[in-house]
Amino acid sequence: MNASNRIFQYELPTKIVFGNGAVEELPEHVWRLGGSKALLVTDPGVLRAGVVRQALSVLENEGKACEVFSDIESDPDIRAVAEGVRIARKAGCDIVVGIGGGSALDSAKAIALMLGNEGSIADYVGVGKVPRKGAPMIAIPTTAGTGSEITIWSVLSDKENQVKLSVGSPYNCPDLALCDPELTLSLPPSVTAATGMDALVHALESYVNKATQPISEAMSLQAIKLISRSLRHAVLRGEDRQARYDMLLASLLAAMAFNATRLGLSHALAIPLGAKFHIPHGTVNAILLPEVMAYNLPAQLAKFREIAVLFGVDTAGKSDREIAEAGVEAIRQLKRDIGITQTLSDYGVTEDALEPVVQEALLSGNVPVNPRLAGAADLLAICRRALG
């Protein structure tokens, strides 16, 4: 179908407040959302870093009562969601504030959701299965990558069965994304690199997939532009405030893009690989991205050419195919520059283990929207190249 004849829609239930020092406005937003006592959901690392103490101080200075729940792992388990709900109800919390990276925010969103719904969060796996809105929720990201602060998704783990579960619903979107780039200044280089690559994969896969549309494309391109100029600086010069600002904004824009379009093969494969081999989400996406780009390139040559140009590829005397292929190499170089040199093999992935990974990936809703048709053999070939 010609793009000009296609009907598309864009919806974003979340209000966004963005800027240095934005966290200082937290009490006002809690009040506006009708909260009298907040459950602050975070993880032990963010708790140690002092960011939660800063948010607590801001709230306590305004007389706002709080309860802190920090039992969140890097792959958040559905049991932690149930425990957070129990604590919130016992303490009389009527608003949830998530502070941290994707794990903390996904968990906080799920806890808020379950404060207004029956059963277990596992009952709502899939898209559009949540019957009603939960408690008001504010998301405060401390990493620049997942975009969980505005998306419909919570990605959780059922560690007993070694699977990841995705819950997608407009009711799962935070009421407010409070984005303060200064909260990302203390991120270590390795986390900055992995989360930054996750944001790049979000923007790139959304831009080239079959579900792309004009609004999401504009945000994807701006995110890619910001990442191409600022990710290296954010990793290698972590105190660079402009780079940190750019990366948090890029992460937000990329999430606003894929929230409407879904993603592609990198994410389809990253979910089972991360669950089975405990590979950080941003890292596994970074490992897969060049191989997926190389596979998809013939199906979206013009768009991959545009991406290459944003990464500074010299176009003089080159065909579109050569420029696009140089763009793939530019992504490989970016990974090397920011210290992501691992392969799947470095995390214990073997060729014998790939078949169940591929079969699970094929069930993902990201496969049908991928720009190039892909079956089991294609996904196996991509994984084999990523073994290193």
Steps between C-alpha positions, in 0.01 A plus 500: 500500500624848416595684820276794410197266489569326831307588815718523809454614858721622780411504868704598805311496831808615695579861587872578460701746709862517379801699613787537744366526855155370407500256794462799734141534376406149619284608800286724282435217256416254779246751630351566155445125453317477833769306685517515879759225557743376236659161450848569362609200290868469418789253497790459745754668269294815456429499873874493576571772244297752698243590235215360710622696801481814288142424398407410858645826628303698245178324600561512875579871484147546367345275764436203266505155662693221322569129511807362318500162324840412352489122459529524119754291308650578159254254348195588712299200608122485511530403867658838575195666343270304729712595802497867400121493474476339844725764657315786332162378622625437853659847519199675348689633196277657236764603243811323363827676413751291304863614511770322302563319175269274305477230768386739772262691272345187348445362849356827630260518206386142562453567874292811427296302248426221747387745769191547284459150354437149630719190488866487398691708248558172312127494423545799269789384281449618143349818358179668610397249766494735800139594583552825691750764610701448815637749753655828374862449403802729450809367321842657563767343273862487617630332183474609138389195308185309580244777459281315751390836639248541216440159345202267528731209585624333816753224427523264796650160573347176619829365627352171611420420135788703349278712276439870456147635507387820330190688613386770258212737564429875484406460868863402562630840387614724786290807564819707503855454372725725708825504303801666662827451304703587810389171657698313230834671568618230741428208263816291447636474144392138447138572594500821295626303200250213529197719564604742227519217249157383613365846415668482160345163425159636603532794263649304212264202510197725532618710205549215254218263595172446316287678761690828480300819446581871454483602868710209623749545213566861596576399859714203392716715275551766767593231753754345260648844432542572872652158571744521210646823635478441876525132601879488477530817710252373760701177539852641479436834672219423739500848651407651160161652585401568140570140405296374796215735407510381138502132596205521739305697239596245231387214722167673558445575130593146396249361748232736373571360154495128574207532738289547187678258266668214690857404399668220303723192506758637744240528774323180401826310559626711791209407727558119505879537487494735798267275697690176438859629520462803730643744248425868577225616266692788345809287450322214324324748272835664421650161413211415269444839336768497223405147397130590487580819307699301245208259458236772467700737284374384156138552610548863612799624303399868491440516874824324585674751275345783705620338822851470361504869412397589856802302618730703278562251220670661199262467205728629224520262206311222677179322408208493743586139579861587580393791720248284689760227553745760627232600750501148642877527544455839668278332759763230554760774555273682745467179703878458510555863598266472800640167616235252383720234344328188633340231288221261594764233564647715777175448692502123458269483199577197283367398161317208660302745715374714212203294381276563806604866499391535138171318557415734787606805298267402216205545739590866552281770350822667385556239228196578279589873489866440415573658159614170347315170531684269736460135589679267737795446265554876464496559874738209553742649247490840675572336837783293358669815369456663840669206674830647389 
